[in-house]
Amino acid sequence: MRFVSNIAAGIACFSGALAVLVYLRRRASLLEDARSVAWFAIAGLAAFGLSRFLDAFMIYAPGSALMESLEIVSVGVALTLSLAFWGLIPGLIALPSPGDLMAENARLEKAVAERTRDLDEANQRFVHALKTTRVSMAQQDLELRYQWVHNLPSPLDTRPILGRLPSEVLPAEALKTVLDASRRALEQKTLVQNELAVTLDGGARYFDQSIEPLWRDGEIVGLLTTAIDATEHRRRQDELTFLLSELTHRTKNLLAVIQGIARQSSRSATDVQSFVQKFNGRIRALALTHELLVETRWRGVDLRQLLTAVWKAVWPAAGQAVVLRGPPYVLSPECAQNVALAVHEMAANAASHLDGSRAAPTVFISWAPVSEDGFAGVELIWREKSPTRSAPEPDFGLTLVEDLLPRATEGPSRIVYDQTGLLWTLRIDDKQLRLPN
């Protein structure tokens, strides 16, 4: 019975050692501490199993010194390994159990989910920020192939651009500047600014580009490009430049007109007081026209509004002395200035009839479209019923009304008077008229 039990114990020990060895070979990913424990278990089981075989053989061969020595060695090895195994217990305890691994895995999955949600929200904020602006972004590799693009300007589409080179997607007029800026960014390893002009939807578009290297682990792996649509800004700059140029031109013209008014006013003035009075009145008529032009952004002045404003400036207390009749018409800026000066001369002339006379003149001003003898436009008729037969002074007023004004209105201007008063007829060509709002 002793022989059978020793043989069975030996077989059990070698079987356990072999099972641990197979497990160790198939689980190559085990940590070092676990592998050490496994090798200790294999050696201990093998040594103890050998001692059981030797003890069984000594039943039938007692007194063999070799067998006894081998049994003592195998038992000693098994005992030593079992004692050394205790030194590996703390390392085994420190290793996570399957439960610990599952709990840690659940914690990591939760952290990854939260991080993924945060990244998704950040990406939504980024997309929304770009969507509501005129900013486009792109990423390229070292060969300058587009790897990622976002918020491209209309009508460009992302799909035909990904994986392609600038030479395959950019228009010829923009390619050279983009390639030069991209190469400078890679060579100089710094941010490069670039201005880009392209044609999209049949119109010119302007972009301010910022191109800088994309770094990864201390090495440049590509480029990041930000492009801001500056078309509106460029157009506003062009409009501002045009307006400044136009303002300079109009200022020069206005100064020339004022200089002419001053020169002509001085010729008929008998003293400083009369010069100042006439000069101020004419400048006031010009200023009123400019005020009305500013209100309409220099598009033109309504004829009725112009006549009313100039009449009130000359004769504020006699508004009932003028009657206005006619459809709405808008005069061009240049024409309006000259008409205002002429109306001022006619109104000032009418006001002068009050001197020595109690009867105020009554002025009827009417205008209507006219088309005859190759002329198309508006005819203005000024009928002044006055006890006197005076026309504007011949040195400036009459010259302005009959000689200078027709150049601006592109139509004749004539003054005649009879026993009933004064009649002024003015024609304004269609080219000097604007459509009313």
VEXTOR-730097 format. One record per residue (C-alpha): x, y, z. Coordinates in steps of 0.05 Angstrom, whole numbers, plus 32768, in hexadecimal, padded with zeros to 4 digits. Layout:
<recs>
XYZ/...
</recs>
This chain:
<recs>
800080008000/803A802F8010/805780227FCB/801680337FA8/800A80727FD0/8051808B7FC2/804B807E7F78/800680A17F76/802280DD7F9C/805D80E17F6D/803180DE7F30/800381147F4D/803F81427F5A/805B813A7F14/801681437EF6/800D81847F1D/8052819C7F08/8043818C7EBF/800081B17EC3/802281EF7EDF/805781EB7EA9/802381E87E71/7FFE82237E90/803F824A7E95/8051823D7E4C/800C82527E33/800882927E5D/804682B67E45/802982F97E5D/802D82E77EA7/805283187ED3/809883067EEC/808182F97F34/804B82C97F1D/807C82A47EEF/80AE829C7F29/8078827E7F55/8065824E7F1D/80AD82367F14/80B4822D7F5F/807482037F5F/808C81D97F24/80D081CB7F45/80B281BD7F89/807E818D7F6E/80B181697F43/80E281617F7E/80AC81487FAD/809181197F78/80D880FD7F6E/80DF80F17FB8/809E80C97FB8/80B7809D7F7E/80FA80917FA2/80D6807E7FE3/80AC804C7FBE/80E8802B7F9D/810D80267FE0/80D67FF77FF9/80F17FC17FCA/813A7FD77FCE/81477FEA8017/818C8002802D/819F80227FEB/81CB805E7FFB/81BF807E7FB7/8173807A7FBD/817680968003/81A280D07FED/817580E17FB2/813880DF7FDF/8159810D8012/816D813F7FDA/8129813F7FBA/810681497FFD/81378181800E/812B81A37FCC/80E0819D7FD4/80E481B8801C/811281F28007/80E582067FCD/80A782037FFA/80C88231802C/80E282607FF5/809B82637FDA/8087828C8017/80B482C48000/808C82CA7FC0/804982D07FE3/804B831E7FEC/805883257FA1/801D82F87F91/7FF0831D7FC1/8003835F7F9F/7FED83447F5C/7FA583587F49/7F7083237F4C/7F3E83187F13/7F0B833F7F3D/7F3C83787F45/7F4A83787EFB/7F00837A7EEA/7EF583B47F1B/7F3083DA7EFE/7F1983CC7EB8/7ED483E77EC9/7EF384267EE7/7F1E84307EA9/7EE184267E7B/7EBB845B7EA3/7EF6848B7E9F/7EFD847E7E54/7EB3848A7E4A/7EB684CC7E71/7EF484E17E4B/7ED384CF7E09/7E9684F87E1C/7EC185337E2F/7EE7852E7DED/7EA6852A7DC7/7E8B85687DE9/7ECD858C7DDD/7EC985787D94/7E8285917D8F/7E9785D47DAD/7ED185D77D7C/7EA485C77D40/7E7085F97D56/7EA5862F7D60/7EC086247D1A/7E7B861D7CFB/7E6686637D12/7EA786827CF9/7ECC86887CB7/7F06865C7CD0/7F1C861D7CAB/7F5085EB7CC4/7F7A85B47CA4/7FAF85817CB7/7FE585687C87/801C85347C8B/806485407C79/805485347C30/801E856B7C37/7FE5853A7C2B/7FA585507C4D/7F9485217C87/7F5C854B7CA7/7F3585887C92/7EFB85AC7CB4/7ECB85E57CA7/7EE085F17C5F/7EC586307C3E/7E8A86267C0F/7E8686067BDC/7EC285D97BED/7EB685927C06/7EE2856A7C36/7EDF85267C13/7F0485367BD2/7F3D85567BFA/7F5085217C2D/7F8E84F97C19/7F9F85297BE1/7FD8855B7BD6/7FD085A67BD0/7FE285A27B87/7FA585757B7C/7F7185A17B9F/7F8985EA7BA0/7F8086197B64/7FBF862D7B3F/7FBF86757B56/7FC286607B9F/7FEE86227B9B/803386437B9B/802686707BD7/800A86357C00/804486067BEF/8078863C7BFE/8058864B7C41/805186017C53/809A85F37C43/80B1862F7C6B/808986167CA7/80AA85D17CA3/80F185EC7C97/80EF86237CCB/80C585FA7CFC/809B86377D0D/805886597CFE/805286787CB8/801D86AB7CA4/800386AA7C5C/7FD086D27C34/7FA786A97C03/7F7B86C17BC9/7F4F868E7BA4/7F12868F7B77/7ED5866C7B94/7E8E866E7B77/7EA7869D7B42/7EBE86D27B74/7F0086E47B96/7F0986CA7BDD/7F4286DE7C0C/7F5D86B47C46/7F9186C17C7D/7FB786807C89/7FDF866B7CC6/800A862D7CB9/8032860D7CF0/805585C97CFD/803085907D1E/805C85707D54/8058852A7D70/808A850F7DA3/80BA85477D94/80B9853D7D48/809485617D10/806185327CF1/803A85637CC5/801A85A77CC2/7FDC85C97CE0/7FBC86007CB6/7F8986337CCC/7F67865E7C96/7F3B869A7CA7/7F0D86B47C71/7F2186FD7C6C/7EF7870D7C2E/7EC6873B7C52/7EFF875E7C76/7F2387677C34/7EE587827C13/7EDA87B37C4C/7F2287CA7C45/7F1787D47BFA/7ED687FA7C08/7EF988257C3C/7F3188347C0B/7EFF88467BD6/7ED788727C06/7F1688967C1D/7F2988A27BD4/7EE288B97BC5/7EE288E67C02/7F2489057BED/7F0989117BA7/7EC8892F7BC0/7EED895A7BF3/7F1889767BBD/7EDB89857B92/7EB789A47BCE/7EF289D07BDE/7EF589E67B95/7EAB89F77B97/7EB38A1E7BD7/7EEE8A427BBB/7EC58A547B7D/7E8B8A6B7BA7/7EB88A977BD1/7ED98AB57B93/7E968AC37B71/7E768ADE7BB0/7EAF8B0F7BBB/7EA58B2D7B76/7E5E8B457B83/7E678B577BCC/7E6A8BA17BDC/7E858B977C22/7E9B8B5F7C51/7E568B587C70/7E338B4C7C2E/7E6A8B1B7C1A/7E628AF37C5A/7E178AF27C54/7E178AD97C0C/7E518AA97C17/7E328A8A7C55/7DEF8A817C32/7E0E8A5C7BF7/7E3A8A317C25/7DFC8A217C4E/7DD78A087C10/7E1289DC7BFF/7E1689C27C47/7DCB89B17C46/7DD589887C07/7E0E89627C28/7DE489547C66/7DAE89377C3A/7DE1890E7C13/7DFE88F17C53/7DB988DB7C69/7DB188B47C29/7DF9889A7C2A/7E0988C67BEE/7DD788A37BC1/7DB288E37BAF/7D8289187BCA/7D36891C7BC2/7D2489597B99/7CEA89707BC5/7D1489677C04/7D4C898F7BE5/7D1F89C97BCF/7CFE89CC7C14/7D3F89CB7C3A/7D618A027C10/7D228A2E7C11/7D1D8A2A7C5D/7D668A3A7C65/7D5E8A7A7C3C/7D198A8E7C54/7D048A697C95/7CC88A967CA4/7CA88A937C5F/7C9B8A4A7C53/7C558A597C3C/7C718A837C03/7C868A467BDB/7C5B8A0F7BBD/7C7C89CD7BA7/7C5B899B7B77/7C79895F7B55/7C8689147B58/7CC088F77B80/7D0588FC7B5F/7D4B88F17B7B/7D85891B7B61/7DCB89007B5A/7DFD891C7B8D/7E22894A7B5C/7DE189637B3E/7DC1896E7B82/7DFB899C7B99/7DF489C87B5C/7DA889CB7B5F/7DAC89DE7BA8/7DDA8A187B99/7DAC8A307B60/7D6E8A297B8C/7D918A517BC2/7D9F8A8A7B90/7D578A8A7B78/7D3B8A887BC0/7D6B8ABF7BD7/7D568AE87B9B/7D0C8ADE7BAD/7D1A8AF17BF5/7D3B8B327BDE/7CF98B487BBF/7CDF8B547C05/7D0C8B907C0B/7CE08BCD7C02/7CA28BA27BF4/7C6D8B887C23/7C558B537BF2/7C7D8B137BF8/7C898AEF7BB7/7C658AAD7BAD/7C8F8A767B8D/7C708A3A7B6A/7CA28A027B5C/7C8A89C77B34/7CAE898E7B10/7C9889577AE2/7CB789247AB2/7CC5893D7A6C/7CDB891A7A2C/7CE1894379EC/7D14895779B8/7D43891F79CC/7D4289337A16/7D2889067A4D/7D26891B7A95/7D03894B7AC5/7CEF89937AB9/7CEC89C17AF5/7CC58A027AF0/7CCF8A3B7B22/7C978A6F7B1C/7CA18AAB7B49/7C698ADE7B4F/7C8A8B1D7B68/7C7B8B687B68/7CC28B737B4C/7CE48B5A7B0E/7D298B497B2B/7D528B0C7B16/7D8E8AF07B3C/7DCC8B1B7B3A/7DF08B137AF8/7E378B097B11/7E2C8AC87B37/7DE38AB47B41/7DCF8ABB7AF9/7E0F8A9B7AE0/7E068A607B0F/7DBD8A557AFB/7DC38A5D7AB0/7E0B8A4A7AA0/7E288A1B7AD6/7DEA89F47AEB/7DDC89D67AA6/7E1F89B37AA8/7E09898C7AE6/7DC1897F7AD2/7DD189727A89/7D94899B7A76/7D8589E57A67/7D788A197A9D/7D578A5C7A8A/7D3B8A987AB1/7D088AC77A93/7CDB8AFB7AB4/7CA08B257AA0/7C6B8B507AC1/7C528B157AEC/7C958B037B07/7CCE8AD37AFA/7CCF8A8F7AD7/7D0A8A5F7ADF/7D098A1F7AB5/7D3C89E77AC4/7D4289A37AA4/7D6689697AC6/7D7C892E7A9B/7D6988E77AAE/7DB288D67AB8/7DB389057AF5/7D7688E47B15/7D7288A87B44/7D39887B7B55/7D17888F7B97/7D1A885D7BD1/
</recs>
